[in-house]
Amino acid sequence: MPAAATDPAVVKLVLDRTYRRLRSDIEQAHGPSPEIMGTIRRSMQALHREAEADLKARERHARWLAGEPGKIAPAVPALEARLADLKTSALKAALRRCGEEAQLARVTEKRDLVNIVAELVRKRGEEAVLGGSDDAAGGSTPGTSAGRPDGSPSVGGGSSRVASPVAPVHRHTDSGRTSRSAGQAAQQPAMAARHASTPSAPAPAPAAASPGRSKSPAHAASGAGGSPEAADEDCTLEPGMLTVEQAWERALDASGAEYFWHTRTRERRWQRPDLRLHIAAEKRRLAHERSVEARRAERAAAEREASAEAAAAESVKAAAKPRVRQWALDAGWQYGKHKPVKGVAPQLALARLLASVHTLPHCVLKALTVDPSSRSSILKAYKRALLTMHVDKLVGRSVAERTVCEAALAEISAAKAAMP
């Protein structure tokens, strides 16, 4: 198709003539129809707006090329569409790549960032600023708003097409046959002219197979602003950190797609992260490893303390056993056999044990007043000993106190069980 056929001015002229011709034909065939003419008029107006926007974009670019004073230098429409589709982090990464971090102080919204990067592209070239093609720089998906294949701007500066409203269906009452209305037929030449001026974009490329647990491609370059000194501090490897090459190894998934996996955390990415993201991840990894080591040290210290306490308890128990045995025999109770000495009643043996238990070394129970002839007095003293010497009441006591009280209370409880 000739280049003139895709010119917005020619398209606009064709639309005007087509609208007038269709209006005349419809009025002659069917008479004035407000619904059909309204539908055609709205469709034509939408196409007019797109053609006029394209003309303004070309005029603006021509003025910039002519060097008119007072005009902000815009990028070509295809580059503008690409910069608008880039993420803010990718635009900031382009500034850092060119050593223009100080320009970030001028940025208040994304449009300012796009203008600054467009100016750098005009001065230094697209390859130097954005680092290659749209795919390498994280540009727009094929078929979105990257401009026309021949390099000319798309209608309306990359805006999506305006869908023409569907015209009402006209029925012929004489034959009962349903046909398309004149409004639908009128849209054919208009849409043909529009398609001639705006060729369809290629279909998006198929997505690559995901390697394992990876749910998204590699993150774009970090866009954190700040002074150059702070950026240098953030990009410094600390002792114990791995380099990017040491941490991320290349591998292939089942479909043959290349990805990278972390040798310590087993995390997977489509690309190696940049140095800033890698250092942030290494800081988190080292902090986690330090917390794990601290918990392991605490657990080991607790185990050592428990083993030392158990050894001390065994030592104290071995030393106190003869003393507890002698105390039981003096009270008329056979230690370890859970029965009184021959000729001594169980009630009398229990009363003697309760009255003399305070004489044991490291015993926490104070002296008790016990009447051997009174059963209620013996039970009252036993309850007092149980509430004082029970293991739940010895929390925080020394190993010697807990060991002696447990051994003595075991003999007292056996004597209580033997009492009728």
Secondary structure, DSSP 8 states (H G I E B T S, - for coil): --GGGG-HHHHHHHHHHHHHHHHHHHHHHH---HHHHHHHHHHHHHHHHHHHHHHHHHHHHHHHHHT-TT------HHHHHHHHHS-HHHHHHHHHHTT-GGGGGG-SSHHHHHHHHHHHHHHH-HHHHH-SSTTTTT---TTSSS--TTS---TTTT-----------EE-TTT--EE--HHHHHHHHHHHHHHHHS-------------TT--S-----------HHHHHHHT---TT---HHHHEEEEE-TTS-EEEEETTT--EESS---HHHHHHHHHHHHHHHHHHHHHHHHHHHHHHHHHHHHHHHHHHHHHHHHHHHHHHHHTTEETTTTEE-TT--HHHHHHHHHHHGGGSTT---------TT-HHHHHHHHHHHHHHHSGGG-TT--HHHHHHHHHHHHHHHHHHHH--
